[in-house]
Structures are given as structure tokens and as C-alpha cells.
Amino acid sequence: MKRESFAIHDFMIRVHTIHDSLFTIHSSMAHAAAETHPPIQHHYTTTGLDNRKVAIWMFIGSECMLFASLISTYLIYKGKSLVGPLPHQAWTNPQTGQTFKAILNIPVTSISTFVLLMSSFAMVMALAAIENRKKPRPANPGFWWKVENSSKLWLLMTCIMGATFLGFQAYEFTSFVHEGLTIRRNLFGSSFFTLTGFHGAHVTAGVIWLGTLLAIDMKRGLQPKDAVWVDIAALYWHFVDVVWIAIFTLVYLIQ
């Protein structure tokens, strides 16, 4: 019995020793693997881009197809309206003798276009201010340094200019209706209100999005780690601006 107990005790000691050795080897291999292979960045794809930015680029690509179809529809029906008002020339109703002047007010729309383009500049400044937030602050920062690095100010300016553009568009739509142009009046009215209305809806969504970022910035402050979310919103906003440049050129400037 004593020999059996001694044998069992010796066996347990050997098992414990082997277990400790295996655990030491496993820990060493795991530590070496951790040093050889850094942690995987799950937010990045094989393209080297953040998967959130890939998603917004895919969304923008689909939106490009949408606006391409709307712009193409407008160009196909351009000049084929049987009744007025018309975009660039006056039209007289042969039955009543009523004359409708050219409906488009290019000077007013030029102002709203300038405002929307300046909002892209403000968006760039907002993103730069957030990305540079952790950089050392000068000993005596001047007024312009504070302005340049105020993400709240630039986000607010972007929202205000976007809302101003929407105000111009609401004024334009209202004046067109008062002058006799509705979405059911003729082919120009149908294609024009559909195209610019869809764009206005995208601007509205962008203003709400930026307003949300502004609220977050005022509550806790947007940090450089949040820059990717602001960058995604900036990509969308720049896309909206580029689409309007195409619309303004093709609808308002080219007769």
C-alpha cells in the first residue's frame, strides 16, 4: 500500500510538472505571437480605407446614379413643353393672350449657389479644427487662431449656410407657383421640381446631420478620434455641393 501511495504521489508530481511546463511554453508562444503580429484593425479593409468611409463612398456612388438619371430626364424633356412658363424665354398663351416671362431668376440662384459653395469651405475648416484639437496650444493664441480652431463655429456656419440655401430654394419654389409654374403645369415644371426637390431633400438631410454633430460637439466636444465621423459627413456635404454645381450649370446657365 505504501508503495502504491508513493507511486501515485510521484505520478501526480510529474503530471503537475508537465502541466507547468506546457503552460510556460504556451505563455511564451502567445507573448511572441503578440509581439510579431500587432492587433488587427477591424475598422480597415484590404484597400487600406476605413470600412465606414468605404460605405459612404458606395452610398455616394448610388446617389450619383440617382442624380444622373434625374438630370438626364430633365435634359431629355428640355424644350419640349407645349405650354409655359418656360425657363429662359417668355411664352404667350395663344388662347388668352396672357404672357409668361422667363421663369428662372439666375441672379438670385447665383447668390444661393455661392452660399452653398462657401458652406463646403466651412465644412473643411470644421474637420481641420477637430483633427488638430490635440496639437499644442500657442502660448498667446490670437483671435484668428481661436476662430480657425473652433469646430463649433465652423459647424454652426455650415448649418446656417445650408439652411440659407434651403430658404432661397423655398423662396424660388413659392415665386414659381405664384407665376403659374407647378409640377403639373408642363414637362419643364415636372422635371425641374423633381430634380431640384430631390437635391433640396439631400441638403435638408445634410443640415440635420451636421446639426447633430454640432450638438455632440457642444455637449462633450468632438475629439480627433471622432474625426472619421465628421469626415464622412463632410464627404456627403461636398457631394451635395458638387451635384448642385452640375444642376446650376445645366438648368440655369445653359439655355
N, C-alpha and C positions, 0 to 999 in steps of 0.2 A: 504493500500500500504506500509505504514511504517513497519507494522508487517511482511508482506511478504518479504520486503527487509532485515529486521533484521533476519528473519528465513533463508533466502538464505545465508546471510553473515555468520551466525552461522554454517550453514551446510558446507560451504567452509572451514571454520577454522577447523572443525572436520575432514574433508577429508584430509586436509594438515597435521594435527597432526598424523592421522593414517598412511599417506604416509611416514612421517619422522620416525615413529616408525618401520614400516616394513623395511625401508632402513637401519636403525641401526641394526635391528636383522639380516638382510641378510649380512651386512658387518661383523658382529661378527662371524656368522657361516662360512663365507668364510675364515676369518682370522684363525679361529680354525682349519678348514679343511687343510689349507696350512701348519699349524704347525704340524698337526697329520700326514699328508701324504706328504713326500718330493716330489719334482719334479720327474716325470718319466724319466728315462734314456732311450731314444728311441733307442740308439745305441746298447742296450744289449738285448739278447734273454733270454728265460727261462732257458737256460743252464748256464747263467752267463758269456757267452763269447760275445764279440763284434760281431755284425752281419757281419761286414766286415771280421773278422777272420773266422767265420763260412763259409762264401762264399769262401774264399781261400782254406780252408780245403776240401770243396766239390769239388773245381776245381782240387786240388791235387789228390783227390780220383779218379776222372775221368781220370787224366793223368796217374795214376798208372795202371789203366786198359789198357790204350793205350800201355804203355811200356811193360806191362806183355804180351800182345798179340804179340808185335814185338819181344820180347826176346824168347817167346815160338816158334814163326815161325822160328827164327834163329836156335834154338836147334833142331827142328823137321827136318830141312834140313841139319843139320850139318853132314858132312862126306858123303853126297850123291851127291856131284858134280862129273860129269863124266869127266870134263877137268879141268886143272889147270889154273892159280896158285891156290895153296891151302894154308890154314892159317899156318899150323905147320909142314908140310913136303914138300920136293921137289917133283916135278912131271915132267916126261919126256913125251913129245908128241911122241906117237909111230909112227906117220906118218912122222914127220920131224926130230925127234931126238933132238929137242930143249928142254932144261931142264929149268924149272922154279923153282927157290929156294922158300923156305917158305916165305910167303909174309909179315907176321906180324913182326914188329920191336918192340919187347917188351921193350928194354931199353929206346927208345925214348918216347914211350907211357907212361912208368912209370914216366918219368920226367913231362910230361903234366898232369898226374894224380896227382902228388904231388902238382903241381902249383894250380890245381883246388881245392884240399882239403885245401890248405893254404888260398885260397880266402874265404872259409867259416869262417876261424878264423878272417880274416879282416872284414867280414860282422858282426860278433858278436861284435867286438870292435867298429865298427861304430854305431851299435844300442845302445851299452852301453854308448858311448860318448854323444849321443843325449838324452838318458833318464836321464843322470846325469848332464845335462847342467846347471840346476838351483841350483845345490848344491854349497855351499860356496867355493870360490877360496882360496887356501892357501896363506899365506902372501908372501912367496917366492917360487912360483911354479918352480920346476926344469924342465930340458929339457924333461925328461921321462914323467912327469905329463902332459906337453903340448902335447907330442906325443900321450899319451894314451887318452886324451880328445879331440883330433882333429877329428871330424867326417868327415871333408873334406878329410883329409889324408887317412883315412881308406876306405871311399867310393871310392876314387881315386885308392887306391891299389886293391880293389876288382875288379873294372872295368879293370885295367891293367892286372891282373892275369886272368880274364875271357877272355880278348882279346888275351892274350898269349896262352891260351888253344886252342882257335879257330885257331890261327896261326899254332900251332902244328898239328891240325887236317887238315888244308888246305895243309900243307906240306905232311902229310901222304897220303891224297887222291891223290895228284899230283904224288907222287912217286909210288903209286899202279897203277895208269893209265899208267905211263911210263914202269912199269914192266909187263904190259899186263892184269891187272885185272880191269875190268869195271863192271858197274851194270848189263850189259847184257852178261857178259862172262860166268858165271856159277851160280849155286844156292848160293854158298858162296858169290859171289860178289853182287848178288841181295839182299840177306838178310842182309849182312854186311853194305852196303852203305845205305840201308833204315833205319836200326836201328841207326847207328851212325850219319847219316844225320839228322834224326829227333831230336836226342839229341843235335846235334850242333845247330839246329834251336832254340831249347829251351834256350841254352846258349846265343845265339845271342839276343833273346828277353830279357833275364835277364840283359845282359850288357847294352842294350838300356834303360831298366827300371832304373837300378842303375845310369846310366849317367844322366837321368832326375832328379833323387833325388839329385845328386851331383850339378847339375846346380841350383836347387832350394836352396840348402844349401849355395852355393856361392853367390846367389843373395840376399836372405833375412835371411838366417840362419834357419836351422831346429830346432824347439823347442820341449820340452817334449810332448806338445800337438800333435805334428806330429809323435810321436814315433810309433803309431799304423800303420801308412802307411809304415814306414821303417820296422817294424816287419813283415808286410805282404810280403814285398819284400824279407826279409830275409828268411821267410818260403819257398818261391818259390825257392830261390837260394840254400838253403840246400837240398831241394827235388831234384834239378838238380844234385847236388853233389852225393847224395845217389844213384840215378839212374846210374850215371857213375861208381860208385864202383861196382854195380851189373854187368854192361856191361863189365868192365875191367876184372872182375873175370871170368865170364862165357865165354867171347870171347877170351881174350888174355892169361889168365893163365891156364885154364883147357883145355887140349888137347882132 
